[in-house]
Amino acid sequence: MDRDDEQLLRRRVYGADHDQPGPRPDRDYAELVGPLDGLLLDTTGWRPEEIDDGVSLLTELGQFGPGGRALYDPRPGDSARWDWGGDSP
């Protein structure tokens, strides 16, 4: 395991409890870039069209507070990083 793999395994996964272990080596993840910066989104088993559609993630950190959503889309040319596109209620 190289240094980048070790750093990945110490990170938190979006939606996981704080006391749960980090990412697993047998899963696929995308790094969130924006208000949820550094969290990993588990994309294991997602079809290409699901990835292309992006996601709307529940968060308390956005403009709309608890129950609001942060919108993320895969970065063109780098589907391992997903960029924030704004908030929605």
N, C-alpha and C positions, 0 to 999 in steps of 0.2 A: 504494500500500500504506500503510495507516495504522499508527500506533504499536502497536496491539494485534496486528495481523498480523505485524509485525516481531518482537515478543516471542515469539509463538507459534513462528515459524520458528527461533528459537534454542534451543528446548527439546529434550529427549531423548525418544525413543520407546521404550516398553517393548519389550524383546527385541532391540533394535538394538545392534550393537557400539558401543563408546565412540567409535571413530574414524569412524563413519558419520555422514553429514549428518543434520540434524534432520528435522522433519516436512516433507512435501511439500505444496504448495498444492493438488494434485489429489486428496488423500486426506482422509478424515473421521477425526477424532480425538475421544476423550473424555479429559478431565483426571482423573487419579487423585488422590483426596483421602484421606490416611491415611498408613500407613507408606511407601508408594511415592509420596508426595506430590510432585506436580509432573510426574511422568512422564506421557506421553501414550500412550493405547492406541489403536492403529489399528483402527477399526471399519468401514473401507471395505467395502462389499458385504454387511454383516451384515443379516439379515432382522430385522424388528421383534421377533419372538419370541426370536431369539438375544440381542438387546439386553436384552429384559425378563428373561431368565434370569440375566443377570450372568455373571461369570467367576471362575475359580479360577486365579490366576497363580503360577507358580513364583517363589520368592524365598528368599534366604538371610537376609533381614532379620526374618523372623517368629519367632513363639514356638517353632517346631519346627526352626529352623535350616535348613541346606542340604537341599533337597528338599521343604521345607515349602511351603505355598501361602497366599496372601493372597486373601481373598474380597472381591469388589467388585460392587456393584449400582448401576445408574443412579439418580441422585438424583431423587425424585419431582418432576416439573415442570421438571427441568433435566437432560436426558439428555446434555448436554455435560460434566457432572461426575459422576463415579462415586465413591461413598463406600465406605470399607472397612467390612466387616461382621464381621471376625474372621480367625483363622488356622485352617488344618487341616493334618494331617500329609500 
